[in-house]
Amino acid sequence: MPEFKHIVRIAGKDLSGERHVQLALSDLKGVSVMMARAVAYLAKVDPMVKLGSLSKDEVARLEEVLAQPQAHGMPTWMLNRRKDEDTGKDIHIIGADIDRTVRSDIALERRIRSRRGIRHELGLPVRGQRTRSTGRKGMVVGVKRKEIRIREAEAAAKRGEAPKGEKAPKEEKPKAEKAPKEAKVKAEKVAKEEKPKEEKPAKAEKAPKEEKK
C-alpha cells in the first residue's frame, strides 16, 4: 500500500490529501464536483477514496484527464470553453488559464468596440443590471473614468467646443451703473419744488338766510 500523502500537487496546485477525490479536485478553479467525479471515473479511480492514498500512477492519470478531458471520452456539454475564439475547438480550461482567457476576451471586446467592451471600459455593469439604485461601490454611478474624461476634454478643446456635461460660459453683459441713492433723492426734491402749485378756485359765498318773523 502506498504511503499516505497529506498534500498532493495536481495541475499546479496543492490539494488536501485528507479529502475524497471528487471533493479535493473541486478545489481547482474550473472544476466542479460533477466534473471532478467524471474525471475520476475516466481515470479509473474511485471518487470516494482519499486523495492522499492514491499511487503516483493514479495521480498521473487524473492529471492527463484534466489536461485533455475530451480525448478520454468526456462529453462536449461538460466542457467550459466550447468553440474557442482562436482554435474553434471545444476545450476545457482550468486554473490560471481561466483568468488569462477572460482578460483576452475582454480585450477583444474592447478592441472591436462592442457594447460589452464599452461597458467594461467605462467600469459599468455588463449584463443588463440596473445602475439607478445599485452598483454604487467604487466609482460614482454614471461618471466615467478619469482617463476617458480627460481624453474627451482634450478632443473638445481641439474642436473649440465645451466638454460634455459642461455648459459653455455665457458672455457677461455690461451692467448699467446705478445712480447713487442720495443723488436720486435730491433730484426728486428739486422736481417737487420746481413744480408750480395749482390755485384752487375760490368758493362762492353763501347768501345770508332771512330771519323768520
Beta strands, then each sheet from edge to edge (+ up, - down):
strand 1: 7-10
strand 2: 13-16
sheet 1: 1+ 2-
end
